[in-house]
């Protein structure tokens, strides 16, 4: 009985820490590219922010070579001196390679995402980093 309890605790810990992920996060290969985009919206209401986050997930998460994907709204409660606060929605994508990123840039879903959402973008800041 004691062994079963220990096993249950270990499984719960693995699930809570992401060790048993569904495959949405893989270790990036050498030469992976992190693509981080910060959108400042003209209409930056909570509803408009949520709409853009939903569009990120609808059009951008399932591209070839994506090893990590996340999108979300700024954390309003993080207003420390070091926090940059001039954006509303962040997009974070890690690609296996620069080549995968470059193909993504011209993919139809990416172009549709831009066409459907750009009218509400006040500014867009892109930070691309080769990571290992």
Buried (B, 14 or more C-beta within 10 A) or exposed (E): EEEEEEEEEEEEEEEEEEEEEEEEEEEBBEEBBBBBBBBBBEEBEEEBBEBBBEBBBEBBBEBEBBBBBBBBBBEEEEEEEEEEEEBBBBBBBBBBBBEBBEBBEEBEBBEBBBEBBEEBBEEBEEEBEEEE
